[in-house]
């Protein structure tokens, strides 16, 4: 059992400026639909082994901005514990509306403090230089910074400003965007798709989420639908277009490194071309489907690994060979080195469900958290 005095942390009055905009909009959709199932969220770190820090602050964030003290449960490793790569370091059990808006902030506390404890430091000039390289490789198309969760929330504004100075057009949080006179951007994350997948089945989850988003979110917000949650990138995009058509502005592909995109092939040895994640092959096939359905005008937004200027340049070069575009904009996170904590829904109302390629992980070492 771990006892934590959450009052020792000096947290801002509200979490919203530090939250990825797509979580705020997702909660708006869930509230509009009256959906508030109990979920299990597992937090893990791919990179390791190491020692995890920021757990107590993450729990304080959950305590301050939600009712988890009365309506949920937290299991965790003690602050500073050793962990193995991929090991769950914390599990949150709560109604989804209580915690969906807090993911950015609690992950940022853990990522930032774990990274600093491992000797990593932010270099704002290096962030600007990396952003310049990515923006140049994108050849004039907008690049948005999505990495708020990768370092402590208190540094988000200056990181976003450094990225903006390098040519990044905007970011996903209001506190970051305010550093250059804008507001944050974002539409749909995996968690929203999972809530609808749990209710309607994974074959209907993406299209039902798209319908609900279009119903409840202000029409001024572009309808860019995340489409890789269930590893049905082509099938789900086809279904969304068949049922919503002109109401959708485009799609975001964020296929994780555990998966080969739908219709794709194993790595052929040519970097970025085939294999796992968002590849040239996947996006080429996606574009061809849009074209065959008469929706070639829909936007294609790519994320997952695109803070690598070499990857962006490879996609830009492939476009010239193929004779058509592969992306209209990019979302990037890793403009700097960090030990990133990640969060996955693994259960909804007692039923196992998760993003394709992710899974429920053992929690044998976690201890019950008691809030003082």
WOZI-V181274 format. One record per helix or strand of 2 or more residues. SS is the DSSP state (A for helix, B for strand). FROM is the first residue (numbers start at 0). TO is the last residue. If there is no record, write none. Layout:
BEGIN
ss:SS from:FROM to:TO
ss:SS from:FROM to:TO
END
This chain:
BEGIN
ss:B from:1 to:3
ss:A from:5 to:7
ss:A from:15 to:17
ss:A from:20 to:32
ss:B from:37 to:44
ss:B from:49 to:50
ss:A from:54 to:64
ss:A from:67 to:70
ss:B from:72 to:75
ss:B from:81 to:82
ss:B from:87 to:94
ss:A from:95 to:116
ss:A from:123 to:136
ss:B from:142 to:144
ss:A from:147 to:149
ss:A from:152 to:164
ss:B from:169 to:170
ss:A from:173 to:179
ss:A from:189 to:199
ss:A from:204 to:215
ss:B from:223 to:225
ss:A from:232 to:246
ss:B from:249 to:252
ss:B from:275 to:276
ss:A from:279 to:291
ss:B from:298 to:302
ss:A from:308 to:321
ss:B from:328 to:331
ss:B from:340 to:347
ss:B from:350 to:351
ss:B from:366 to:370
END
